[in-house]
Amino acid sequence: MNELHYVGSELELFAAVKNWKSYWSSQVRPYVSGDVLEVGAGIGSNTALLSPGTAGRWLCLEPDPKLCATLGEHLRGMGGAREYQAVCGTLLSVEPGDTFDTIVYIDVLEHIEDDAAELSGASQRLRPGGCLIVLSPAHQWLYTPFDAAIGHFRRYNRNSLRKISPPGLAIERIFYLDAVGIAASSVNRLFLRQSMPTAEQLQMWDRWMIPVSRFVDPMLMQRLGKSIVGVWRKPL
């Protein structure tokens, strides 16, 4: 077992941002299929958003024992034909030879110090034709005390994601989400320097900015945003 204790306290706070979760999951879900490995699943708030509900296996990894206990309770309430399982551990906890059609890192890779090695290990668990998906905060110039407080080593851009592309995988897409949200992040970076946003600030962003970003992002061809998505595929 590879136990770690999560230093962040934002999971419950961000669980309430319904518009943002609906938005990013709609962009990621088309690449999710078959048997799925979710690395750093937290309390399981993203699993239901991404799961297509079809038959298959969904293995959730979470190294924090307390979060994993909550995750296990959440997964037991998931319906449908899919088999859900929670394991307290990291990628190293997966049984040797166990492979998946999809591997996802949702707001997780930025917490891992050796991100390139992590993705390289994930690629070895990916079946031919399968997708490796990463959603992370974008732009190092937006790094704030909030990032530091919740254990982020870095933020990403297109170039930095390309540099850690796993060997043997081809880049399917790298794109940004939430162009309007950059304004809110910039204010915090330059003026507020908060280590944690308030619930009221998150609701304002989620209720008013995210709907505008959903309209604006396609117009900008998803070339600007405060979050970034990388999708890699393993050749057949």
Backbone hydrogen bonds, N-H to C=O, Kabsch-Sander energy under -0.5 kcal/mol:
donor,donor_aa,acceptor,acceptor_aa,energy
3,E,1,M,-0.8
4,L,63,P,-2.1
6,Y,4,L,-0.6
14,F,10,E,-2.8
15,A,11,L,-1.0
16,A,13,L,-0.9
17,V,14,F,-1.5
18,K,16,A,-1.9
21,K,17,V,-2.1
22,S,18,K,-2.5
23,Y,19,N,-2.2
24,W,20,W,-2.7
25,S,21,K,-1.9
26,S,22,S,-1.4
27,Q,23,Y,-1.1
28,V,24,W,-1.5
29,R,25,S,-2.9
31,Y,28,V,-2.1
32,V,29,R,-2.0
33,S,31,Y,-0.5
36,V,57,R,-3.0
37,L,102,T,-2.5
38,E,36,V,-0.5
38,E,59,L,-2.9
39,V,37,L,-0.6
39,V,104,V,-2.5
40,G,61,L,-0.8
41,A,61,L,-2.9
44,G,41,A,-2.2
48,A,44,G,-0.8
50,L,46,N,-1.6
51,S,47,T,-2.4
56,G,81,A,-0.5
58,W,83,E,-3.0
59,L,36,V,-2.9
60,C,58,W,-0.6
60,C,85,Q,-3.4
61,L,38,E,-3.0
61,L,59,L,-0.5
62,E,87,V,-2.1
68,C,64,D,-2.7
69,A,65,P,-1.8
70,T,66,K,-1.7
71,L,67,L,-2.8
72,G,68,C,-2.7
73,E,69,A,-1.7
74,H,70,T,-2.2
75,L,71,L,-2.6
76,R,72,G,-1.6
77,G,73,E,-0.7
77,G,74,H,-1.1
78,M,75,L,-1.5
81,A,53,G,-0.9
83,E,56,G,-3.3
84,Y,82,R,-0.6
85,Q,58,W,-2.2
87,V,60,C,-2.8
89,G,87,V,-1.1
93,S,90,T,-2.3
94,V,91,L,-1.4
98,D,95,E,-2.2
100,F,125,R,-2.6
101,D,35,D,-1.9
102,T,35,D,-1.9
103,I,131,C,-2.2
104,V,37,L,-2.6
105,Y,133,I,-2.4
106,I,39,V,-0.5
107,D,105,Y,-0.8
107,D,135,L,-2.9
108,V,135,L,-0.5
111,H,108,V,-2.2
112,I,109,L,-1.7
113,E,111,H,-0.6
115,D,113,E,-1.2
118,E,114,D,-1.8
119,L,115,D,-2.3
120,S,116,A,-2.1
121,G,117,A,-2.3
122,A,118,E,-2.1
123,S,119,L,-2.3
124,Q,120,S,-1.0
125,R,122,A,-1.6
126,L,123,S,-0.9
127,R,100,F,-3.1
129,G,234,K,-3.1
130,G,127,R,-2.4
131,C,101,D,-1.8
132,L,232,W,-2.7
133,I,103,I,-2.9
134,V,230,G,-2.7
135,L,105,Y,-2.6
136,S,228,I,-2.4
138,A,226,K,-2.9
139,H,156,Y,-2.9
142,L,139,H,-1.8
143,Y,140,Q,-2.0
146,F,194,Q,-0.7
148,A,144,T,-1.8
149,A,145,P,-2.7
150,I,146,F,-1.5
151,G,148,A,-1.3
152,H,147,D,-2.8
153,F,110,E,-3.4
154,R,110,E,-0.6
156,Y,137,P,-2.3
161,L,157,N,-2.2
162,R,158,R,-2.3
163,K,159,N,-2.0
164,I,160,S,-0.8
164,I,161,L,-0.6
165,S,162,R,-1.7
169,L,166,P,-1.7
170,A,233,R,-3.0
172,E,231,V,-3.0
173,R,231,V,-1.7
175,F,229,V,-2.3
176,Y,222,Q,-2.5
177,L,227,S,-2.5
182,I,179,A,-1.0
183,A,180,V,-1.5
184,A,180,V,-0.7
185,S,181,G,-2.3
186,S,182,I,-2.5
187,V,183,A,-2.0
188,N,184,A,-1.9
189,R,185,S,-2.5
190,L,186,S,-2.6
191,F,187,V,-2.7
192,L,187,V,-1.6
193,R,188,N,-3.3
202,L,198,T,-2.2
203,Q,199,A,-2.2
204,M,200,E,-2.1
205,W,201,Q,-2.2
206,D,202,L,-2.9
207,R,203,Q,-2.9
208,W,204,M,-2.2
209,M,204,M,-0.9
209,M,205,W,-1.0
210,I,205,W,-1.9
212,V,208,W,-0.7
213,S,209,M,-2.6
214,R,210,I,-2.4
215,F,211,P,-0.9
215,F,212,V,-0.5
216,V,212,V,-2.7
217,D,213,S,-3.1
219,M,215,F,-0.6
220,L,216,V,-1.7
221,M,218,P,-1.2
222,Q,217,D,-2.8
223,R,220,L,-1.1
226,K,177,L,-0.7
226,K,178,D,-1.4
227,S,177,L,-1.9
228,I,136,S,-3.1
229,V,175,F,-3.2
230,G,134,V,-2.6
231,V,173,R,-3.0
232,W,132,L,-2.7
233,R,170,A,-3.0
234,K,130,G,-2.4
